[in-house]
């Protein structure tokens, strides 16, 4: 039944609209990389298809958990969540997240009694969506990371990666309804007594409650910066923090369904726990030395294009090129000179970052074919990107208005 509903979503216009939005996001990132490093723009068809496959798998897993828990879309106040999330985005763009909107909405409900929503249901929805996001980050958050130059704490330029991922998320949610005569609606699957884990708060135990599956299309996004580790290591750590947050929040939601006084605990933990996830990630990233800086000897590889002969030969991010055809390389100028001097046959001597051993690799290129190489910055004299999440949309609009 879940698979059938998910497949039906693939034929809905809204699914292809989400796909188009995701395609434009990947295209924007590819253009940023191309323009910044003056390289040929790579196709975004493959990353879009990969994101779609992972999104379908994530949607299937999320749907199973939603059905298991018994989250009913009629009790989560989706319209309130969206309105509040958009309003909070005006303060700070990273607040455009259901963890904040859901927490504020649930706390308001706990204190005032309005609107007519279920705190456990809202918190369970937030937890499950973030758990699916953690799984997607774990398995694909590092794919397609965009290399960037940034200014370090000492003013020198360092290399890093902008991790931006987007996934379409077709999911199956539940709608609870009362049916006077269950036998009149045809085939019904009898569920065990313990299900759902979070029971509907709209009806009494004596009523005949039927849960119907409703296909819904959503989208998930992930943004991060990797400065001290490789993108894969960064995404693994981020996924771990987010998964722990999600599981604790889900546990609090189930607890609140049985003990209403825990509703305020879940409501407060949602935004505060999410802030803790961000704090821990930033603390780990900025308390350590950056990885992608100019080495004492050689030039370090920041990234390689998919078509790069170096990538095909086995070189990777973090490897340090020490020499070409027996001649030492210690700067960008050295490398460019040797690549102009030697054409077809190149013996690359490099330090393997993963194994910490020196290797030699023979590669062949056609004439002056580019190596598709992005190097770690020398320290000064390059353009760089400035990442900031300190302002919201409203602040940006006011700045433009004053200007």
N, C-alpha and C positions, 0 to 999 in steps of 0.2 A: 504493500500500500504506500509506504514512504517513497519507494523508488518510482512508482507510477506517478505520484504527485510531483516529484522532482523533475521527471522527464517532461511532464506537461508544461512546466515552467519554461523549458527551452524553446517552446513555440509561442511564448508570449512576447509582445512588443517591448514590454518593460525590461525583460531580460536583455534584449539586444541594445536597449538604450543604456543600461548599466555597462554592457560590454563596450559600447562606443565611448563612454566616459573614461573607462579604464584604459582603452586604447590611446585616447588623447593624453592621459596622464603619463603613460609609458613613452609616448612620442615626445612629450615635453622634456622628460628626463634624458632621452637620447639626444635631443637637440641641444640641451645644456652641455652634455659631454662633448658633442661635436664642436659646438661654438667655442667652448672654453679652451679646448686643447687643439683646435684647428685640425680635426680628424674627420674622415668620412663618416657620415651618419649611419649608424647600424639599424637594421630592420627591427621593428618592434612586433612583428607577427609572432615570432617564436615566444618571446616573453609573455605576450598576451594569451597565447594558447596554453602555455604552461600554467599561468595564473588561473585560467579557466578550469583546467583539470584539477588543480589543487583546491579551487573554490568549490567544485562539485563534490569532491571527497569530503572537504570540511563541512559542507552543507548537509551531507548525508549523516556524518557523525553528530553534528549539532542537532539534527532533526531527531535522531534516536534519543539523545539526552533530553531534548525538550518534551518528547512524548513520554519518556520514562518519568520525568519530574511532574509532567502534567501542566505545563505553562499554558494558560488560556489567554489569547490576545485580547479578549474582552475585558480582562481585569488588570492589564498592565498600563493602560492609558497611553498608547503609542503617540497619540496626537499631542498630549501634554509633554511627553518626553522630547519630541522633536521641537516643539515651540521653546521649551526651556533650554535645550541644547543650543539652538540657534541664538537665543538671547545671551547665553553665557559665552558664545563665540565672540560676541561684540566686546566682551571684557578681555578675553585671551583666547586665541585660536585653538590652543590645545584643550580648552574646556569643551570643545565640540565633541563630547564623548558621553555616552549613556551612563558611565560610572559616576560622573558628576551630576548630570541631570536627574538620573534615577535616585541618587542619594538625597539630593535636595527635595525632590518631589515626595519621596517616601517619608523624610523627616517632617515635611509640612503636613502630610497626611496623618502622621502619628500625633502631631501636636494639635491640629485643628479638626481632624476628622474628614476633611475634604482634600482633594476630589474623591470620587467613588472608585478607588483602585484598591488592589491587594498588595500590600507591602511585600510579603513573601514572593508573590508572583513577579513583581517588578525586579526585585533583587535577584531572583533566580534567572530571569531573562538576561540581566546584565552579566551575571556570572557565567552563564553558558556561552554567550557571544564572545566574552573575553577568553574563555577556555578554548573555543574554536580558533580564535585569533592566535593564541599561544601555540597551538598545534601547527597552524599555517606558518608562523614565524619560525618554529623549530625546523620544519622541513624545507621551507623555501624563502625564508626572510632574507637570506644572504644572496640569493640569485639576482643577477643584474645590478649589483651595487655600483653606484656611480663614483668614480674617483674625483676628489676635489682637493684644492689647496686652501688651507686656512691659516690664520695667524695664531701662533702659539702664545703662551703666557709671557715669554721673553721677547715677543715682537717678531721673532723669526717665523718664516713660513714652514708649515709642516704638511705632510700628505695625510689624507684620510679618505673615508668612504661615506657617501650619503646613501643610507639604506632607505629606499622608498618602494613599498610594495602595495599593490591593490588587487583585491580578489572579488569577483562576483560571488555572492553567497545565496544560492537558492535553498531555502529551508522549508520545512513543514512544521507549522505551529498548530495548536489545538484551539478549538472553540467549544465551550461547554454550553449545553442547552438542556432544558427540561422537556421530556417527551411523555405525555400521559400514557400512551400505549406503545411500548417499545416494539411489540410484535408487528405494529403497523408500518414500520419503516424498513422492513426487510432484514437482510443479514446484518447481525450485530456480533462483534467479537466480545466475548465475556472476559473481562480482565480480573486478575486476582484481587483479593480483599485489600492488600496493602497499597494498591495503586489507586490514584496517583500519589506520589510522595508529598506533593503540595495540593491539597484538595481545594476545590472551588469554594470561594466565600460567598457566592451569590445565591446559593441554594441550600436547602436543608438536607439532612441525611435521608429523610423519608422520601424525597422526590426522586423520580427516575431521571438520573443525569446521564446524558449521552455526550461523548466527546467526538467531535468531527475534526478531521485533518484538513487544514487549509494551507495551500502552497503560498509562500511569500518570497519575494526576491529582495535581497539586501546587498550591501557592499561593505567590505572591510578594508581598512588601510593601516599601514604600519610605517612609521618614520623614525629613523634613528641615525646616529653618527658613530662611526668606528674610527678611533684615533690611536688606541693603544693595542688593539688586537685585529686580527683578520675579521672580515665581515661574518664568516661562518661562526667563529667563536663568540662574536658580539651577539648574533642572533640567538645562539644557544643560551647565553646568559639571560637575555631579555625574555626569551620564551619561558625559562625556568621561573623567573620572578613573577611573570604574568600568570603562569599556571598555578603557582602557590596562592596568589591573590584570589584567583577565580575559584579554586576549591574551597578556600576559607569562606568566601562570600556565599558560595552555594550551600555550604554547611550551615551558615548563619540563617540563610533564607529558609531552609528546611526546619531549622530550630524555631524560627519565628512563626512558622505555620502551626506549630504545636504549642508554643509558648509566646503569645503576642508581645510580651514585654521585651523580647529580643528583637522586635521590629526596629526600634530606635538604634540598637547596636549595629544591625545590618546596614541601616540607612547611613549611619556615621562612618562605618568602615568602608563603604563603597568609594566615596571620594578620598578619604584619608588614606586608605590602603592603596589606592591608585597613585596618589601623590608619593607614597613611600616607595612604590615600584620605580617611579621616575627618579626619585632622590637617590636610591641605591644604584641605579644604572649610571647616573651622572657622577656620583661619588667615585665609583669604580673607574669610570672613564677619565676623570680629570684629576684624580689623585695619583695616577701613575704616569710614567714617562711616555711620551708619544712614540709609537713604533716606527712610523714612516718619516724618518729624518735623514739628512745627508750622513752617510757613513764615513768613517775616517779614511777608508780606502774603497775605491770603486764607485759605481752608481747603482742605486737601489731601484728595483722595478716596483712601481706603484700598481700599474695595471697593464694588461695586454688585450688588444682587440682579438676577437674570435678568429680572424683571418691571419693573425700574426704568425710568421714562421717560428718565432721564439716560443709561442704557446704550443704550437704543434710539436716542437722539440722537447717540451716538458718543463720549460721555465715557468715561473709563477710569481704571484705577488710576494714581495719581501725578499726575493732572491737578489743578490748583489753581483752585478757584472764586474769582474776584475780585469779582464783583458780580452782583446780580439787578435787572433793570429799571433799570439805571443807578445803583443805590445800592451803595456798596462793602460788601464782606463781609470781616470780619477775625477772626471768632470763631464758635463754635458758636451762641452766643446771637444774634448778628447774623443768621445763616442761619435759625434757627428763627423769629425775629421776622418776617423778610421772607416766609417761607413761610406764616406765619399771616396776613400782611397782604395778600399777592397770592395769588389763587386759581388761576384757570384758565390765564392766559397769562404765561409767564415767559421773559424773555430772559436767558440765562445767559452771562456773560462769564467766560472761563476761560483759563488758560495750559495749552496742550497739552504734556504732559510729553515726548512722543516728538519732536515737531517744534520745541519751544521757541518757539512762536508763540502770540500771543493770538488767541482765536477768540470768536465770538458765535454762540450757538445758541438758536433759539426752540423752546420746548417747550410742550405743552399737557397739563394734567392735569384730572381730573374733581374739581372742588371742592377738598377738602383731601386729595386722594389722596397718600399718602406717596411720597417720592422713592426709597425703597429704598436709602438712602445710608448708608455707614459711613465716618465721617471719621477721619483721623489724630488721636490724642489730643492734648489741649492741653499735656500735660506732667505734670499732677498731677490728683489727685482722681478717678481712675477705677480700677475693678478691673483686675487684670491676671493673666496666667497665669504659672506658674513651671515652666519646662522643666528637667528634670534627668535625666541618665542615669548618675548617679554611684553608684547602688545597685542591688542585685538583689532578687529575690523573697525570698530568705532574710533579707536585712537588713530588708525591709519587715515580714515576719512577726515577726521578733524585736522590732522597734520596737513593733508592736501588742501583743505578748505582755507586754512590759515596761510598756506603758501601761495 
